[in-house]
Amino acid sequence: MPEITSGASVLMVVAALAYLLGSIPFGVVITRAMGLGDLRAVGSGNIGATNVLRTGNKGAAAATLILDAAKGGIAVLIARAVVGEDAAQVAALAAFLGHLFPVWLGFRGGKGVATFLGTLLALAWPVGLAACGTWAVVVALTRISSMGALAAAVLSAVWAVLLGQSDLLALIAVLTALVLLRHSANIARLRAGTEPKIGTKTP
């Protein structure tokens, strides 16, 4: 963790604003705006890019991926520029929690992969790039989105150590634990060999 130099009240304001930014459900907003229906009634019901892809609209899925990553990254960059490095990590966690538990959707949000990667890219871009590369390689090899997500999350701590960003380890541990928790059903299906591959329709 970085040295805490900001006051508690300042960090609380940062956390609140980052949470609100992170809680914007871009998948739901984009699919509704494009007339694709309620995303929560499609496929797995998740609000992330992988489920948006199940609508058959690749553009909507790409936009969701980019915006979900960007909201985490933007929260970090603004907090760092205005307050400092301690606020940047607070913003990362708060934005991530906002995506997972958005107030606008009754605290039922996404699984956080894109937002996780976006915050890592903003916090330490070499670590973020390594995590994105991990996701891309695993998905290319397995065609299973959740496998890539889990590998990227778990190995991100390793990349942080190897790339000299050990001050991120505590935050990464918390984010990774949340990613694993949100993917508990996926993990069960992976173990059972029933996890669908990208392009497969989910009942």
Summary of the structure (lengths in Angstrom):
residues: 203
radius of gyration: 16.4
end to end distance: 42.5
largest distance: 49.8
contacts: 720
relative contact order: 0.13
helix: 73%
strand: 0%
